[in-house]
């Protein structure tokens, strides 16, 4: 198992004041675990970008707090700013390396499909992650799905077709469809899509009355999480 490392510092600042941390390039975080007291932390945005470009969110991370030894953690949740896409808060979950965990791991589609390249089909992915149960040391960073087996429009890859070590148990329904290829649309179907949509005219009597919008309450969920 590849090990990823991340430095963190104990955080005393909470509530609305954490906005100052974000302004200074830090991300507030919380570490929690089974029978463990929650611990407020902070990491730098620079370290966050470097780590998650390599490890993603489904790898065991060695979290070093105040240079005082490392803890094995999983990224449980990341709250992103909807406008900037920057992380606003991260939840870390401390795991025991001797106890099995259940978590989702992303799928990575590799290879080329003849049905797509030669038959002009459209690749349709029904799942982008799979739930697994295993020891933390056996947790894969991602699961590769070879789409070269999709040679026609009858071909399909199901959960049961995914290849994983015996030490890793897939929790998803084995009959679930993972990926398939749809045939190209016929000329008749394309013509129907190009037809203009008729919008019924609304009379003055049918038009709804205009109402003034009230002020919305300020969203405080972010401060509550911190």
PERAHU-V59594 format. One record per residue. N is the residue number from 1. RES is the residue in three letters. PSI is psi in whole degrees, 0 to 359 (none if undefined). Layout:
<<N	RES	PSI> <N	RES	PSI>>
//
This chain:
<<1	UNK	126> <2	UNK	135> <3	UNK	131> <4	UNK	139> <5	UNK	146> <6	UNK	132> <7	UNK	142> <8	UNK	159> <9	UNK	148> <10	UNK	137> <11	UNK	126> <12	UNK	335> <13	UNK	133> <14	UNK	175> <15	UNK	211> <16	UNK	338> <17	UNK	345> <18	UNK	345> <19	UNK	327> <20	UNK	326> <21	UNK	316> <22	UNK	321> <23	UNK	328> <24	UNK	15> <25	UNK	21> <26	UNK	158> <27	UNK	119> <28	UNK	147> <29	UNK	166> <30	UNK	136> <31	UNK	128> <32	UNK	171> <33	UNK	177> <34	UNK	121> <35	UNK	33> <36	UNK	144> <37	UNK	137> <38	UNK	144> <39	UNK	124> <40	UNK	132> <41	UNK	174> <42	UNK	144> <43	UNK	164> <44	UNK	149> <45	UNK	325> <46	UNK	312> <47	UNK	324> <48	UNK	310> <49	UNK	317> <50	UNK	315> <51	UNK	309> <52	UNK	348> <53	UNK	336> <54	UNK	318> <55	UNK	340> <56	UNK	208> <57	UNK	13> <58	UNK	26> <59	UNK	151> <60	UNK	130> <61	UNK	136> <62	UNK	104> <63	UNK	113> <64	UNK	112> <65	UNK	118> <66	UNK	34> <67	UNK	38> <68	UNK	46> <69	UNK	159> <70	UNK	149> <71	UNK	142> <72	UNK	119> <73	UNK	159> <74	UNK	148> <75	UNK	112> <76	UNK	324> <77	UNK	145> <78	UNK	129> <79	UNK	118> <80	UNK	148> <81	UNK	124> <82	UNK	340> <83	UNK	316> <84	UNK	340> <85	UNK	3> <86	UNK	147> <87	UNK	133> <88	UNK	333> <89	UNK	143> <90	UNK	135> <91	UNK	124> <92	UNK	141> <93	UNK	121> <94	UNK	131> <95	UNK	157> <96	UNK	130> <97	UNK	353> <98	UNK	2> <99	UNK	138> <100	UNK	148> <101	UNK	157> <102	UNK	122> <103	UNK	166> <104	UNK	140> <105	UNK	134> <106	UNK	152> <107	UNK	142> <108	UNK	116> <109	UNK	124> <110	UNK	163> <111	UNK	181> <112	UNK	139> <113	UNK	126> <114	UNK	323> <115	UNK	332> <116	UNK	311> <117	UNK	312> <118	UNK	334> <119	UNK	4> <120	UNK	32> <121	UNK	171> <122	UNK	124> <123	UNK	128> <124	UNK	114> <125	UNK	121> <126	UNK	341> <127	UNK	143> <128	UNK	2> <129	UNK	160> <130	UNK	139> <131	UNK	130> <132	UNK	157> <133	UNK	128> <134	UNK	175> <135	UNK	148> <136	UNK	326> <137	UNK	341> <138	UNK	1> <139	UNK	121> <140	UNK	150> <141	UNK	323> <142	UNK	166> <143	UNK	121> <144	UNK	135> <145	UNK	114> <146	UNK	110> <147	UNK	4> <148	UNK	346> <149	UNK	351> <150	UNK	88> <151	UNK	345> <152	UNK	185> <153	UNK	357> <154	UNK	344> <155	UNK	149> <156	UNK	155> <157	UNK	124> <158	UNK	170> <159	UNK	323> <160	UNK	343> <161	UNK	349> <162	UNK	137> <163	UNK	119> <164	UNK	157> <165	UNK	157> <166	UNK	338> <167	UNK	354> <168	UNK	124> <169	UNK	128> <170	UNK	128> <171	UNK	343> <172	UNK	158> <173	UNK	124> <174	UNK	339> <175	UNK	353> <176	UNK	140> <177	UNK	133> <178	UNK	308> <179	UNK	146> <180	UNK	180> <181	UNK	128> <182	UNK	141> <183	UNK	157> <184	UNK	154> <185	UNK	146> <186	UNK	167> <187	UNK	325> <188	UNK	318> <189	UNK	320> <190	UNK	322> <191	UNK	322> <192	UNK	323> <193	UNK	331> <194	UNK	350> <195	UNK	135> <196	UNK	146> <197	UNK	126> <198	UNK	124> <199	UNK	120> <200	UNK	141> <201	UNK	133> <202	UNK	125> <203	UNK	166> <204	UNK	326> <205	UNK	329> <206	UNK	344> <207	UNK	137> <208	UNK	154> <209	UNK	140> <210	UNK	139> <211	UNK	151> <212	UNK	138> <213	UNK	133> <214	UNK	164> <215	UNK	139> <216	UNK	147> <217	UNK	145> <218	UNK	136> <219	UNK	118> <220	UNK	8> <221	UNK	325> <222	UNK	315> <223	UNK	324> <224	UNK	322> <225	UNK	329> <226	UNK	none>>
//
